Amino acid sequence: MTADRPFIPVAKPLVGAAERDAVIEVLESGQLAQGPRVTSFEEAFANYTGARHAVAVTNGTAALVVALQANGVGPGDEVITTPFSFIATATSIIACGARPVFVDIDPFDLNLDPDRIEEAVTEQTKAIMPVHLYGHPARIEEIRELCDEFELALIEDAAQAHGAEHNEQRVGTFGTAAFSFYPTKNMTTGEGGIITTNDEEVAERCRVIRNHGQARRYYHETFGLNWRMTDLCAAIGLVQLDHLEAWTEARIQNAIALSERIERAETPRVRQGDRHVFHQYTVRVSADRDAVQRKLETRGVGSAVHYPVPIHHQPIIQELGFGDADVPIAEQAAQTVLSLPVHPALEGADLEYIAETVDEVLAGNG
Ligand SMILES: *Cc1c(COP(=O)(O)O)cnc(C)c1O
């Protein structure tokens, strides 16, 4: 017990003088809403992922909604997705008037299991939306093949996976992808999101949907709303993007250090050929998880559960009639996952302390 140790939070956004200066520059420029910095940020982020186009929006949820609409998802359609994610994965589908259809996950990475998708495809299926949960790529090549076979759109929920790769190809380039820049994500713009795609027509539709459905001012041919990012946010994003690779490498090294030390919990796995960017470092525990979290908290180690309730069990999803799903692996995951600090601000001594404390608590000495 080291009472003098500062508490280690599970997430910690890193912002500094460069972000402050960038924001002040925008304030002084007088161009606050979408302008040249949004364009620069879009080019820089497209370049980072390797996608041909990027369209910046207000947040990651908006990025999902716009990506779905730009791929033609609307009322009466079904979208196959994972029940083991943040609620926005499903509510974005519902916001388009479509039905989320939940398919179980692969126990290896807790991502949508491609082997279970085909039996869920119907005449109404319009798209498949995997999530690269915790920063580990879903089995994206197999999902891409299913989309090609059944002529479905592929929407990647890459909100947690900036810079993640499958066979050296970055996520965000396999279909139409949505990223989030919420403060706890691997980089931030305060609030923000971006859509990436290699398809020029999809990108153009995203730009129109983001801006009230107008390709020409005051002529509205498409249904759109105001989903524009501000230049204030984009200026922050440009600074953050410069740090992203170093932060990602730090996350990966931190994860390695934790996994080398932790002995009493099941540590996360990385599939051969994939780059896991450790938005979350999530272990599996069989002990009473609430008690484990409380003991960690007392000893100065923050933790979180992503996510305690699978989406199909959420009250609003049940009320809307989307709660039917046979997904035992997702249900088991929801009961056993526990995320530990892995963020780039951690130091070697922090990592040692986290691992040691986790093992002691799990051994019953906590
Ligand atoms: C954060 C997140 C979102 C939503 O992004 P916001 O920017 O918070 O709207 C969507 N899906 C997943 C998996 C997320 O983690």
Ligand as a Chemical Component Dictionary entry (heavy atoms), coordinates in Angstrom:
data_LIG
# 
_chem_comp.id                   LIG 
_chem_comp.type                 NON-POLYMER 
_chem_comp.pdbx_formal_charge   0 
_chem_comp.three_letter_code    LIG 
# 
loop_
_chem_comp_atom.comp_id 
_chem_comp_atom.atom_id 
_chem_comp_atom.alt_atom_id 
_chem_comp_atom.type_symbol 
_chem_comp_atom.charge 
_chem_comp_atom.model_Cartn_x 
_chem_comp_atom.model_Cartn_y 
_chem_comp_atom.model_Cartn_z 
_chem_comp_atom.pdbx_ordinal 
LIG C1 C1 C 0 -16.639 6.562  -28.844 1  
LIG C2 C2 C 0 -17.362 5.597  -29.691 2  
LIG C3 C3 C 0 -18.368 5.991  -30.586 3  
LIG C4 C4 C 0 -18.951 7.371  -30.600 4  
LIG O1 O1 O 0 -18.042 8.402  -30.762 5  
LIG P1 P1 P 0 -18.413 9.851  -30.120 6  
LIG O2 O2 O 0 -17.334 10.727 -30.678 7  
LIG O3 O3 O 0 -18.343 9.710  -28.649 8  
LIG O4 O4 O 0 -19.756 10.219 -30.609 9  
LIG C5 C5 C 0 -18.894 5.034  -31.431 10 
LIG N1 N1 N 0 -18.513 3.754  -31.391 11 
LIG C6 C6 C 0 -17.553 3.326  -30.529 12 
LIG C7 C7 C 0 -17.149 1.893  -30.557 13 
LIG C8 C8 C 0 -16.963 4.227  -29.641 14 
LIG O5 O5 O 0 -16.045 3.787  -28.777 15 
# 
loop_
_chem_comp_bond.comp_id 
_chem_comp_bond.atom_id_1 
_chem_comp_bond.atom_id_2 
_chem_comp_bond.value_order 
_chem_comp_bond.pdbx_ordinal 
LIG C1 C2 SING 1  
LIG C2 C3 SING 2  
LIG C2 C8 DOUB 3  
LIG C3 C4 SING 4  
LIG C3 C5 DOUB 5  
LIG C4 O1 SING 6  
LIG O1 P1 SING 7  
LIG P1 O2 DOUB 8  
LIG P1 O3 SING 9  
LIG P1 O4 SING 10 
LIG C5 N1 SING 11 
LIG N1 C6 DOUB 12 
LIG C6 C7 SING 13 
LIG C6 C8 SING 14 
LIG C8 O5 SING 15 
# 
